[in-house]
Amino acid sequence: MNFSELFKLSGLLARFSPDGKCLASCVQHRLVVRDVSSLQIRQIYVCLDQIQYIEWSSDSLFILCAMYKRGIVQVWSLEQPDWHCKIDEGSAGLVASCWSPDGRHILNTTEFHLRITVWSLCTKSVSYIKYPKACHQGVVFTKDGRYMAVAERRDCKDFISIFVCSNWQLLRHFDTETQDLFGIEWAPNGCVLAAWDSCLEYKLLLYSLDGRLLSSYRAYEWPLGIKSVAWSPSSQFLAIGSFDEKVRILNHVTWKKITEFEHPATISSKKTIVYKEVEKSPSIETERLSFPPTRELASSLFSTQSKYEISQVPVSLQYIKPVADRANPKVGVGMLAFSADNCFLATKNDNIPNAVWIWDIRKLKLLVVLEQLCTIQCFQWDPRQPRLALCTGNSRVYLWSPTGCMAVQVPGEGDFQIVSLSWNSSGDSMVLLSKENFCLCYLEFLRRDKI
C-alpha cells in the first residue's frame, strides 16, 4: 500500500468523481480538484463563502458547492473553468442541495422544508415541489435515474410522491400508513420502495412503482424500533437494524423474515473467527540509543504497532450499557452495509462500539468479528470485490477480506486521526479523512490473495 502526503481539509469534504479520475476537496471557501493518479492540481475554484457541502454530477463534469448559511449554491465546470453558475435562494434559505441523476438539474430544499426548487442548468427553467418532509432521508432516486421519490407531510399526514426525472411530472401520489415517516429507499433494481417509521413505531412498508402497498413488516410493538435499513445490491434482501440489537433479513419473494442476526456480548461459536486488535511498542536495541535521539529513533520510541490476533472462543466483547434517561441512546444496530458481490453483510451494534460483525449471507450465519481497540468510526466495502475498510479515529486503516485482515499504519509525522474514509469507484484507492487533513491510499498492487 502506498500513501500520499497529507493535504489540508475542512468540513470532511473530499469526494471522488464518479468516474474515479478526480478528487475534489475543500479548504474553507476554496475548492481544489486533483488528478487521482498523479495528485496534480487540475483546478482551484474560489467560492463566495465557506463551503458546507459538495457533490459531483453523475458525468463528473460539474461540481456543486453549497453554502447553506448564505442560501447560495455555486456550480463549477471541470471542462470550462471560466464557466460558473450561482443559484441564490434568497430569503427562502437553504438546508439541502443535490444533483438530479442527469447531472443537469439541481434540487434545493428551502428552510423549514417549505419546498424543493428544481433548477435546470440547460434551460434555466425552475420547478417547485411542495411540502417535502423534514426527515432523515426524504429524497431518493432510482439507480437508473428514471424516477424520484419524495417524502411529504400534509395536514399532519405522511405522503410519498413519485416523479419522472426526465420532465419532473408527477407519476404517483399516495399516503403512507406511518405515524412519522423517517426515511425512504429504493431497491437497486428500482422496482420497490421501502419506507419506515420513526424509532417510536416499528413499521416498515414496501411499495411498488405505481404506489401499491406490497407488504408491511413489524417485528415488535412497544420498544424503540428501526434504526437502520440497507438493501442488498441484488435487491433480493432487505436488512433492518433495530434498537433491540438485532438485524432482520427480509426476502424479495414474500417480504417475510427469513432470519435474524443477534449481537451478543459473548461469542461462543467455534465456527466464528474473532480477530482481536493488539498493540505493542517496537523493541529498540540499546546499542542504537543515543542522546539526543535521531528523528527516526524518536519516532520509533514513542510509536506503537498494531496487528490482529485470532482469539480463542468464547470471547467477551466490550459491552456498554446505554443510559436510559438520555436522548439518542447508544443502543441498537446503527450501521449496515452489504458487500458489492451480495455475499457479506457488515454490521455494528452501538452497544458494542469496538466490534464489526461480518455475516455470510449465503449461509446466513456469523462468519467473522473484528474486535478493535477503539470505537468504530466508519466502515465501507470495496465497490469491486468483497473487501472491507474501516477506521477507528487513530492513524491506522484496517482491511478485511475472506482471506484475512490487516492493520496498516499511515506513515508521516503529526497526529492524523482518521474519522472517515471512502473508496474510489475503481476500487484501487481510498481517501482517508481527518478533521483537518486527508490523504490518499493506493491499493492497486494489493491483490486478493494478499488479503
Phi, psi and omega in degrees: 000138177244144180237143175278176172288169179277140177239151179294149182206150173224144176068018183054032185260092173216123186224133170288146172289153182303329178278356176078007185268335185233160175228124178257135178221158184241140170231099185058250183260006181255138175250122183247127179248122180244153170283129186295319185288321184252344184064014175288141179286124178269318180209151170233122180247139180251120181266173186282340182204181180296132183281133181247347179200141174227153178203135176280149169287161186297334180264007177064022181260339182230154176231131178263132176237119182255134175240088188297324183298328180258358180067033186235142170238131174245138181241134182239147180256132179283327181280327181237088185301334181282342179277140173204163182224140176234129177244121182246115180279354175063221184291344179291336179076180184210130178237344179202151180209142179203164176274152165279164182299333181281352179072017181232003176231146179238133180252116179250131176259126184279169178299150182061014179051046179287325180194165170248126179258126180257112182258132177261126177282340183273310184258352183062018177280161182229134175235158182232141174238120186269160171061037175295143183273138176279092181221177185301316184215094189248351178229117182224147179246149172292156184298327179279356176078012184275328187229153176232135175249137181232127174281135183230159177226114179226134176050045177062029179221148182271142177223164171230132175245137178247126183245152172272121188289340182291327181226003178061030176275145180287125179265312180216148176218122184211155178272158181244153181271055180240151174279320181208087184305126186255327182193158176225152182203127176285145166294149181305331179278357176074012183264337185228139177246124177265137177226137182224154184278173176292172184295345181282347182221116180281100178207127174235130183242143181238122184242148173277175182296332180269011174090005178285139176281112181279319182193160173227151183223134176219120183278323178204181193247308194264318183293175177304143191257246190277135179245328181208153182220140178211132172274147170283152181303332181275355183068010181279335184230147173234119181262133181238115175270132188238165179288348178273016175070027179234153172246128178249135182252122175259146178262160188273357181270306181253349185059032174255162179289130176258336176193169172221142182253124177265161181233071181288157180284347179237124177265117185244345182287131179285349178275355179259130177268127178249113176266122181250128177283129176236149184233137177212154177276142180291146178282135180243127178292135183297332180294337182276346184292138178212162179225127355289150182289151175293164180299319180295319181290319179297321179295318181288331180294323187256000179269160176234152178251148182234143175207170178259142172234145178277122182272148176276130178282152001286149181238129176262121180270157179291117183246130180250121179283125183292151176276115190288334186264018179242151178288156180050061181296145177281080183211144176094174184273105185260349181226131179222142176199128174271147173288159185296332181271005175073009187266337187228153175230125177257136181224159173225126175265121186295341174289335179239076194290346184263009186234143170245132181254130180241120185253141175273110184287332180293324180255355179054051179213162178287129182257310188217146168235127175259115180259112183265165176281334183236172182293136177293122179268321186197144167218153182204141179277145169301131182288352184248336184210163181285084180219122185255132175247142179214161179222156185227023177084008174247195184264029179237151171242140186243139182231139174229141170217171180302343180267354180149188180215162183206155175244131184237126178279130175282118183290162178124161180271161179091175184259097181257097185262110185280117181248350178203157177210160181209137179277147167287151181297338178282342180080003182255006177204160176225154169252129181253127189243133165246182183292335185234352184216167171212159173216162177257141178244123182256129184238018189298332182268356183272095185283166183295332181280357179262343177214000000 
